Amino acid sequence: MEANYSTAPQVETLGISRSRLLLTNVFPLYQNQFPRWFAITAPTSLLAAAVLWMADQRIRAISGSIPLPELKNHKGAIAAAMALRFGGYFISWLLGCFALAGIATVVNNLDGEDADSV
């Protein structure tokens, strides 16, 4: 860390909240970086949607094969459906984490040519 780096958030160092100034700085950043960020988030979002869709299809198949009066006799199938549901959510969350890590890498220019300084 640099010696002159302030650990206080920027709003606290300025004393006054300047949200309009912050928004005018953030909007061009998003506008300029949108193609790169979209290239990172689109594949992970599509993959997460596919995982959730496949898990949902399998859960529908499991729950459709169990008649309602016999629901309490099929605890294993219900547990498998719950594991599929939460597993699908976990995998989609993990893919979202990878997308955010990729965006953070791009924002901090860690994918640049000066890898020795990192």
DSSP file (Angstrom, degrees, kcal/mol; ACC not computed):
  #  RESIDUE AA STRUCTURE BP1 BP2  ACC     N-H-->O    O-->H-N    N-H-->O    O-->H-N    TCO  KAPPA ALPHA  PHI   PSI    X-CA   Y-CA   Z-CA
    1    1 A M              0   0    0      0, 0.0     2,-0.1     0, 0.0     0, 0.0   0.000 360.0 360.0 360.0 145.1    0.0    0.0    0.0
    2    2 A E    >   -     0   0    0      1,-0.1     3,-1.1     2,-0.1     0, 0.0  -0.370 360.0-124.5 -71.1 153.2    1.1    3.5   -0.7
    3    3 A A  T 3  S+     0   0    0      1,-0.2    -1,-0.1    -2,-0.1     0, 0.0   0.812 109.9  47.9 -69.4 -29.8    2.2    5.7    2.2
    4    4 A N  T 3  S+     0   0    0      2,-0.1     2,-0.4     0, 0.0    -1,-0.2   0.281  82.4 123.2 -95.2  12.2   -0.2    8.4    1.3
    5    5 A Y    <   -     0   0    0     -3,-1.1     2,-0.4     1,-0.0     0, 0.0  -0.593  55.7-140.8 -77.4 128.7   -3.2    6.1    0.9
    6    6 A S        -     0   0    0     -2,-0.4    -2,-0.1     1,-0.1     4,-0.1  -0.767   7.7-159.2 -90.6 130.7   -6.2    7.0    3.1
    7    7 A T        +     0   0    0     -2,-0.4    -1,-0.1     2,-0.1     3,-0.1   0.579  66.5  97.3 -84.2  -9.4   -8.1    4.0    4.5
    8    8 A A  S    S-     0   0    0      1,-0.1    -2,-0.1     2,-0.1     5,-0.1  -0.540  88.9 -99.1 -76.8 144.3  -11.2    6.2    5.1
    9    9 A P     >  -     0   0    0      0, 0.0     4,-1.5     0, 0.0     3,-0.5  -0.249  33.5-112.6 -60.0 154.6  -13.9    6.0    2.5
   10   10 A Q  H  > S+     0   0    0      1,-0.2     4,-1.6     2,-0.2     5,-0.2   0.846 114.3  56.4 -61.4 -37.2  -13.9    8.8    0.0
   11   11 A V  H  > S+     0   0    0      1,-0.2     4,-1.2     2,-0.2    -1,-0.2   0.879 107.0  50.2 -64.6 -36.8  -17.2   10.3    1.2
   12   12 A E  H  4 S+     0   0    0     -3,-0.5    -1,-0.2     1,-0.2    -2,-0.2   0.847 108.2  51.8 -71.4 -32.6  -15.8   10.6    4.7
   13   13 A T  H  < S+     0   0    0     -4,-1.5    -1,-0.2     1,-0.2    -2,-0.2   0.826 109.3  50.4 -73.5 -29.3  -12.6   12.4    3.6
   14   14 A L  H  < S-     0   0    0     -4,-1.6     2,-0.3     1,-0.1    -1,-0.2   0.769  95.4-145.1 -78.4 -24.6  -14.6   14.9    1.6
   15   15 A G  S  < S+     0   0    0     -4,-1.2     2,-0.4    -5,-0.2    -1,-0.1  -0.119  74.1  68.9  89.2 -38.5  -16.9   15.7    4.5
   16   16 A I  S    S-     0   0    0     -2,-0.3     2,-0.5     2,-0.0    -2,-0.1  -0.910  88.2-114.8-116.1 140.6  -19.9   16.3    2.3
   17   17 A S        -     0   0    0     -2,-0.4     2,-0.4     1,-0.1     3,-0.2  -0.628  29.5-176.3 -74.1 121.4  -21.8   13.7    0.4
   18   18 A R     >  +     0   0    0     -2,-0.5     4,-2.1     1,-0.2     5,-0.2  -0.596  17.8 157.2-117.0  67.8  -21.3   14.4   -3.3
   19   19 A S  H  > S+     0   0    0     -2,-0.4     4,-2.7     1,-0.2     5,-0.2   0.851  71.6  55.0 -66.1 -34.8  -23.5   11.7   -4.8
   20   20 A R  H  > S+     0   0    0      2,-0.2     4,-2.3     1,-0.2    -1,-0.2   0.908 108.9  48.7 -65.1 -39.5  -24.1   13.6   -8.1
   21   21 A L  H  > S+     0   0    0      2,-0.2     4,-1.2     1,-0.2    -2,-0.2   0.906 112.1  49.0 -64.8 -41.3  -20.3   13.9   -8.6
   22   22 A L  H  X S+     0   0    0     -4,-2.1     4,-2.1     1,-0.2     3,-0.2   0.911 111.2  49.7 -64.8 -41.8  -19.8   10.2   -7.8
   23   23 A L  H  X S+     0   0    0     -4,-2.7     4,-2.5     1,-0.2    -2,-0.2   0.884 107.8  53.2 -65.7 -37.8  -22.6    9.3  -10.3
   24   24 A T  H  < S+     0   0    0     -4,-2.3    -1,-0.2     1,-0.2    -2,-0.2   0.787 112.9  45.1 -69.5 -23.8  -21.2   11.4  -13.0
   25   25 A N  H  X S+     0   0    0     -4,-1.2     4,-0.9    -3,-0.2    -2,-0.2   0.818 114.8  47.4 -82.6 -33.3  -17.8    9.6  -12.5
   26   26 A V  H  X S+     0   0    0     -4,-2.1     4,-2.5     2,-0.2     5,-0.2   0.894 102.4  61.3 -77.5 -40.8  -19.3    6.1  -12.4
   27   27 A F  H  X S+     0   0    0     -4,-2.5     4,-2.5     1,-0.2     5,-0.2   0.914 105.3  45.7 -57.6 -48.2  -21.6    6.3  -15.4
   28   28 A P  H  > S+     0   0    0      0, 0.0     4,-2.6     0, 0.0    -1,-0.2   0.873 111.1  55.2 -63.6 -33.2  -18.9    6.9  -18.0
   29   29 A L  H  X S+     0   0    0     -4,-0.9     4,-2.2     2,-0.2    -2,-0.2   0.946 111.2  43.4 -61.7 -47.4  -16.8    4.1  -16.4
   30   30 A Y  H  X S+     0   0    0     -4,-2.5     4,-1.0     1,-0.2    -1,-0.2   0.898 114.2  51.4 -63.5 -40.1  -19.8    1.7  -16.8
   31   31 A Q  H  < S+     0   0    0     -4,-2.5     3,-0.2    -5,-0.2    -2,-0.2   0.894 113.9  42.9 -65.4 -40.4  -20.4    2.9  -20.3
   32   32 A N  H  < S+     0   0    0     -4,-2.6     4,-0.2     1,-0.2    -1,-0.2   0.848 120.1  41.1 -74.6 -34.4  -16.7    2.5  -21.4
   33   33 A Q  H  X S+     0   0    0     -4,-2.2     4,-2.6    -5,-0.2     3,-0.3   0.455  84.1 101.8 -94.9  -0.9  -16.3   -0.9  -19.7
   34   34 A F  H  X S+     0   0    0     -4,-1.0     4,-3.0     1,-0.2     5,-0.3   0.885  79.2  51.5 -55.2 -45.9  -19.6   -2.4  -20.6
   35   35 A P  H  > S+     0   0    0      0, 0.0     4,-2.0     0, 0.0    -1,-0.2   0.914 113.7  44.5 -60.1 -40.7  -18.4   -4.6  -23.5
   36   36 A R  H  > S+     0   0    0     -3,-0.3     4,-1.1    -4,-0.2    -2,-0.2   0.925 116.2  46.0 -68.0 -43.2  -15.6   -6.1  -21.4
   37   37 A W  H  X S+     0   0    0     -4,-2.6     4,-2.8     1,-0.2     5,-0.2   0.880 112.1  51.0 -68.3 -37.4  -17.9   -6.7  -18.4
   38   38 A F  H  X S+     0   0    0     -4,-3.0     4,-2.6    -5,-0.3    -1,-0.2   0.891 106.4  55.3 -65.7 -38.3  -20.6   -8.1  -20.6
   39   39 A A  H  < S+     0   0    0     -4,-2.0    -1,-0.2    -5,-0.3    -2,-0.2   0.783 113.9  42.3 -64.4 -26.4  -18.1  -10.5  -22.2
   40   40 A I  H  X S+     0   0    0     -4,-1.1     4,-0.9    -3,-0.2    -2,-0.2   0.902 120.5  38.2 -83.9 -45.7  -17.2  -11.7  -18.7
   41   41 A T  H  X S+     0   0    0     -4,-2.8     4,-2.6     1,-0.2     5,-0.2   0.797 103.7  67.6 -81.8 -28.3  -20.7  -12.0  -17.2
   42   42 A A  H  X S+     0   0    0     -4,-2.6     4,-2.6    -5,-0.2     5,-0.2   0.940 102.4  43.9 -61.9 -49.7  -22.7  -13.3  -20.2
   43   43 A P  H  > S+     0   0    0      0, 0.0     4,-2.4     0, 0.0    -1,-0.2   0.917 116.7  46.5 -63.4 -40.1  -21.0  -16.8  -20.4
   44   44 A T  H  X S+     0   0    0     -4,-0.9     4,-2.4     2,-0.2    -2,-0.2   0.882 112.9  50.2 -69.8 -34.8  -21.2  -17.3  -16.6
   45   45 A S  H  X S+     0   0    0     -4,-2.6     4,-2.4     2,-0.2    -1,-0.2   0.911 112.0  47.2 -67.1 -42.1  -24.9  -16.1  -16.5
   46   46 A L  H  X S+     0   0    0     -4,-2.6     4,-2.2    -5,-0.2    -2,-0.2   0.905 113.2  48.7 -65.3 -40.6  -25.8  -18.4  -19.4
   47   47 A L  H  X S+     0   0    0     -4,-2.4     4,-2.3    -5,-0.2    -2,-0.2   0.908 111.6  49.5 -65.6 -41.5  -24.0  -21.3  -17.7
   48   48 A A  H  X S+     0   0    0     -4,-2.4     4,-2.5     2,-0.2    -2,-0.2   0.898 110.7  50.3 -64.0 -40.3  -25.7  -20.6  -14.4
   49   49 A A  H  X S+     0   0    0     -4,-2.4     4,-2.4     1,-0.2    -1,-0.2   0.895 110.2  50.3 -64.6 -39.2  -29.1  -20.4  -16.1
   50   50 A A  H  X S+     0   0    0     -4,-2.2     4,-2.6     2,-0.2    -2,-0.2   0.900 110.5  49.7 -64.9 -40.7  -28.5  -23.8  -17.8
   51   51 A V  H  X S+     0   0    0     -4,-2.3     4,-2.4     2,-0.2    -2,-0.2   0.936 113.1  46.0 -63.5 -46.4  -27.5  -25.3  -14.4
   52   52 A L  H  X S+     0   0    0     -4,-2.5     4,-2.3     1,-0.2    -2,-0.2   0.881 112.9  50.6 -65.1 -37.4  -30.6  -24.0  -12.7
   53   53 A W  H  X S+     0   0    0     -4,-2.4     4,-2.4     2,-0.2    -2,-0.2   0.922 111.5  47.0 -66.5 -44.1  -32.8  -25.2  -15.7
   54   54 A M  H  X S+     0   0    0     -4,-2.6     4,-2.1     2,-0.2    -2,-0.2   0.903 113.1  49.2 -64.9 -40.3  -31.4  -28.7  -15.6
   55   55 A A  H  X S+     0   0    0     -4,-2.4     4,-2.4    -5,-0.2    -1,-0.2   0.913 111.3  49.9 -64.1 -41.2  -31.8  -28.9  -11.9
   56   56 A D  H  X S+     0   0    0     -4,-2.3     4,-2.4     2,-0.2    -2,-0.2   0.895 109.6  50.9 -64.9 -40.2  -35.4  -27.7  -12.2
   57   57 A Q  H  X S+     0   0    0     -4,-2.4     4,-1.8     2,-0.2    -1,-0.2   0.905 112.0  47.0 -63.5 -40.8  -36.1  -30.3  -14.9
   58   58 A R  H  X S+     0   0    0     -4,-2.1     4,-2.2     2,-0.2    -2,-0.2   0.894 111.6  50.9 -68.2 -38.7  -34.7  -33.1  -12.8
   59   59 A I  H  X S+     0   0    0     -4,-2.4     4,-3.0     1,-0.2     5,-0.3   0.901 109.0  51.4 -65.4 -40.2  -36.6  -31.9   -9.7
   60   60 A R  H  X S+     0   0    0     -4,-2.4     4,-2.0     1,-0.2    -1,-0.2   0.882 109.9  50.2 -63.3 -37.5  -39.9  -31.8  -11.7
   61   61 A A  H  X S+     0   0    0     -4,-1.8     4,-0.9     2,-0.2    -2,-0.2   0.901 113.2  45.9 -66.6 -40.4  -39.2  -35.4  -12.8
   62   62 A I  H >< S+     0   0    0     -4,-2.2     3,-0.6     1,-0.2     4,-0.4   0.951 116.9  42.5 -67.2 -48.8  -38.6  -36.5   -9.3
   63   63 A S  H >< S+     0   0    0     -4,-3.0     3,-0.7     1,-0.2    -2,-0.2   0.793 110.6  57.4 -72.4 -25.7  -41.6  -34.8   -7.8
   64   64 A G  H 3< S+     0   0    0     -4,-2.0    -1,-0.2    -5,-0.3    -2,-0.2   0.732 101.5  56.6 -74.2 -20.8  -43.8  -35.8  -10.7
   65   65 A S  T << S+     0   0    0     -4,-0.9    -1,-0.2    -3,-0.6    -2,-0.2   0.527  93.5  79.8 -87.0  -5.7  -43.1  -39.5  -10.1
   66   66 A I  S <  S-     0   0    0     -3,-0.7     2,-0.1    -4,-0.4     5,-0.1  -0.900  77.5-136.5-106.1 119.4  -44.3  -39.4   -6.5
   67   67 A P    >   -     0   0    0      0, 0.0     3,-0.9     0, 0.0    -2,-0.1  -0.462  22.3-119.7 -69.0 146.0  -48.1  -39.5   -5.9
   68   68 A L  G >  S+     0   0    0      1,-0.2     3,-1.5     2,-0.2     4,-0.3   0.861 110.2  54.6 -58.6 -40.4  -49.3  -37.0   -3.3
   69   69 A P  G 3  S+     0   0    0      0, 0.0     3,-0.3     0, 0.0    -1,-0.2   0.809 111.8  46.1 -64.9 -25.0  -50.7  -39.6   -0.8
   70   70 A E  G X  S+     0   0    0     -3,-0.9     3,-1.1     1,-0.2     4,-0.4   0.178  79.1 110.8 -99.4  17.3  -47.4  -41.4   -0.8
   71   71 A L  G X  S+     0   0    0     -3,-1.5     3,-1.2     1,-0.3    -1,-0.2   0.871  74.1  53.6 -61.7 -39.3  -45.3  -38.3   -0.3
   72   72 A K  G 3  S+     0   0    0     -3,-0.3     3,-0.3    -4,-0.3    -1,-0.3   0.654 102.8  59.4 -73.6 -12.5  -44.2  -39.1    3.2
   73   73 A N  G <  S+     0   0    0     -3,-1.1     2,-0.3     1,-0.2    -1,-0.2   0.526  95.9  63.9 -89.6  -6.2  -42.9  -42.5    2.2
   74   74 A H    <>  +     0   0    0     -3,-1.2     4,-1.8    -4,-0.4    -1,-0.2  -0.452  54.3 143.0-116.1  58.2  -40.4  -41.1   -0.3
   75   75 A K  H  > S+     0   0    0     -3,-0.3     4,-2.3    -2,-0.3    -1,-0.2   0.831  71.3  56.3 -68.8 -31.7  -38.1  -39.2    2.0
   76   76 A G  H  > S+     0   0    0     -3,-0.2     4,-2.2     2,-0.2    -1,-0.2   0.907 107.8  47.1 -66.2 -41.8  -35.0  -40.1   -0.1
   77   77 A A  H  > S+     0   0    0      2,-0.2     4,-2.2     1,-0.2    -2,-0.2   0.883 112.5  49.9 -67.8 -37.7  -36.5  -38.7   -3.3
   78   78 A I  H  X S+     0   0    0     -4,-1.8     4,-2.3     2,-0.2    -2,-0.2   0.904 111.0  49.4 -66.2 -41.1  -37.5  -35.5   -1.5
   79   79 A A  H  X S+     0   0    0     -4,-2.3     4,-2.5     2,-0.2    -2,-0.2   0.885 110.2  51.2 -64.8 -38.3  -34.0  -35.2    0.0
   80   80 A A  H  X S+     0   0    0     -4,-2.2     4,-2.4     2,-0.2    -2,-0.2   0.900 109.7  49.7 -65.6 -39.7  -32.5  -35.7   -3.5
   81   81 A A  H  X S+     0   0    0     -4,-2.2     4,-2.3     2,-0.2    -2,-0.2   0.904 111.8  48.3 -65.5 -40.3  -34.8  -33.0   -4.9
   82   82 A M  H  X S+     0   0    0     -4,-2.3     4,-2.7     2,-0.2     5,-0.3   0.908 111.0  50.5 -65.7 -41.1  -33.7  -30.6   -2.1
   83   83 A A  H  X S+     0   0    0     -4,-2.5     4,-2.4     1,-0.2    -2,-0.2   0.893 111.1  49.2 -63.8 -39.5  -30.0  -31.4   -2.7
   84   84 A L  H  X S+     0   0    0     -4,-2.4     4,-2.4     2,-0.2    -2,-0.2   0.918 111.9  48.9 -64.2 -42.7  -30.5  -30.7   -6.4
   85   85 A R  H  X S+     0   0    0     -4,-2.3     4,-2.1     2,-0.2    -2,-0.2   0.960 117.1  39.5 -63.2 -51.5  -32.2  -27.4   -5.7
   86   86 A F  H  X S+     0   0    0     -4,-2.7     4,-2.4     1,-0.2    -1,-0.2   0.845 114.5  54.5 -70.0 -32.3  -29.6  -26.1   -3.3
   87   87 A G  H  X S+     0   0    0     -4,-2.4     4,-2.5    -5,-0.3    -1,-0.2   0.900 108.2  49.5 -64.8 -40.4  -26.8  -27.6   -5.4
   88   88 A G  H  X S+     0   0    0     -4,-2.4     4,-2.2     2,-0.2    -2,-0.2   0.912 112.1  48.0 -63.7 -42.2  -28.0  -25.6   -8.4
   89   89 A Y  H  X S+     0   0    0     -4,-2.1     4,-2.3     2,-0.2    -2,-0.2   0.905 111.7  50.6 -63.8 -40.5  -28.2  -22.5   -6.4
   90   90 A F  H  X S+     0   0    0     -4,-2.4     4,-2.6     2,-0.2    -2,-0.2   0.924 110.8  47.8 -64.6 -43.9  -24.7  -23.0   -5.0
   91   91 A I  H  X S+     0   0    0     -4,-2.5     4,-2.3     1,-0.2    -1,-0.2   0.903 112.7  48.4 -65.9 -40.0  -23.2  -23.6   -8.5
   92   92 A S  H  X S+     0   0    0     -4,-2.2     4,-1.9     2,-0.2    -1,-0.2   0.884 112.0  49.8 -67.9 -35.6  -24.9  -20.5   -9.9
   93   93 A W  H  X S+     0   0    0     -4,-2.3     4,-2.0     2,-0.2    -2,-0.2   0.920 110.3  50.8 -64.3 -43.1  -23.7  -18.5   -6.9
   94   94 A L  H  X S+     0   0    0     -4,-2.6     4,-2.0     1,-0.2    -2,-0.2   0.893 108.8  50.7 -63.3 -40.2  -20.2  -19.8   -7.5
   95   95 A L  H  X S+     0   0    0     -4,-2.3     4,-2.1     1,-0.2    -1,-0.2   0.878 108.2  53.3 -64.9 -36.5  -20.3  -18.8  -11.1
   96   96 A G  H  X S+     0   0    0     -4,-1.9     4,-2.4     2,-0.2    -2,-0.2   0.878 106.6  52.9 -63.5 -37.2  -21.5  -15.3  -10.1
   97   97 A C  H  X S+     0   0    0     -4,-2.0     4,-2.4     2,-0.2    -2,-0.2   0.904 108.1  50.1 -63.7 -41.3  -18.4  -15.2   -7.8
   98   98 A F  H  X S+     0   0    0     -4,-2.0     4,-2.3     2,-0.2    -2,-0.2   0.893 110.2  50.8 -63.8 -38.7  -16.2  -16.0  -10.7
   99   99 A A  H  X S+     0   0    0     -4,-2.1     4,-2.3     2,-0.2    -2,-0.2   0.928 111.3  47.2 -64.8 -44.0  -17.8  -13.3  -12.8
  100  100 A L  H  X S+     0   0    0     -4,-2.4     4,-2.6     1,-0.2    -2,-0.2   0.880 111.2  51.7 -65.1 -37.3  -17.3  -10.7  -10.1
  101  101 A A  H  X S+     0   0    0     -4,-2.4     4,-2.1     2,-0.2    -1,-0.2   0.895 109.7  50.1 -65.7 -38.5  -13.7  -11.8   -9.6
  102  102 A G  H  X S+     0   0    0     -4,-2.3     4,-2.1     2,-0.2    -2,-0.2   0.907 111.4  47.9 -64.6 -41.2  -13.1  -11.4  -13.4
  103  103 A I  H  X S+     0   0    0     -4,-2.3     4,-2.9     2,-0.2    -2,-0.2   0.910 110.7  51.3 -65.5 -41.9  -14.6   -8.0  -13.3
  104  104 A A  H  X S+     0   0    0     -4,-2.6     4,-2.1     1,-0.2    -1,-0.2   0.875 108.9  52.0 -63.1 -36.2  -12.5   -7.0  -10.3
  105  105 A T  H  <>S+     0   0    0     -4,-2.1     5,-2.4     2,-0.2     6,-0.7   0.913 112.4  44.9 -64.7 -42.6   -9.4   -8.2  -12.2
  106  106 A V  H ><5S+     0   0    0     -4,-2.1     3,-1.2     3,-0.2    -2,-0.2   0.914 112.3  51.5 -67.9 -42.6  -10.3   -6.1  -15.2
  107  107 A V  H 3<5S+     0   0    0     -4,-2.9    -2,-0.2     1,-0.3    -1,-0.2   0.899 112.9  44.7 -63.1 -40.2  -11.1   -3.1  -13.1
  108  108 A N  T 3<5S-     0   0    0     -4,-2.1    -1,-0.3    -5,-0.2    -2,-0.2   0.392 109.4-124.6 -84.8   4.2   -7.8   -3.2  -11.3
  109  109 A N  T X 5 +     0   0    0     -3,-1.2     3,-1.0    -4,-0.2     5,-0.2   0.825  63.7 142.9  56.4  35.1   -5.9   -3.9  -14.5
  110  110 A L  T 3 < +     0   0    0     -5,-2.4    -4,-0.2     1,-0.2    -1,-0.1   0.630  63.7  62.4 -79.5 -12.4   -4.5   -7.0  -13.1
  111  111 A D  T 3  S+     0   0    0     -6,-0.7    -1,-0.2    -5,-0.1     4,-0.1   0.336  86.2 107.4 -91.4   8.8   -4.7   -8.7  -16.5
  112  112 A G  S <  S-     0   0    0     -3,-1.0     3,-0.2     2,-0.1    -3,-0.0   0.039  88.9 -93.5 -74.9-172.4   -2.3   -6.2  -18.0
  113  113 A E  S    S+     0   0    0      1,-0.2     2,-1.4     2,-0.1     3,-0.3   0.647 108.0  80.1 -81.2 -16.3    1.2   -6.7  -19.1
  114  114 A D    >>  +     0   0    0     -5,-0.2     3,-0.7     1,-0.2     4,-0.5  -0.359  48.3 142.2 -91.0  58.4    2.8   -5.6  -15.8
  115  115 A A  T 34  +     0   0    0     -2,-1.4     3,-0.5     1,-0.2    -1,-0.2   0.722  62.0  68.3 -69.8 -21.7    2.2   -8.9  -14.0
  116  116 A D  T 34 S+     0   0    0     -3,-0.3    -1,-0.2     1,-0.2    -2,-0.1   0.831  94.9  55.3 -67.7 -31.0    5.6   -8.5  -12.2
  117  117 A S  T <4        0   0    0     -3,-0.7    -1,-0.2     1,-0.3    -2,-0.2   0.740 360.0 360.0 -75.0 -20.9    4.3   -5.6  -10.2
  118  118 A V     <        0   0    0     -4,-0.5    -1,-0.3    -3,-0.5    -2,-0.2   0.478 360.0 360.0 -75.6 360.0    1.3   -7.6   -8.9
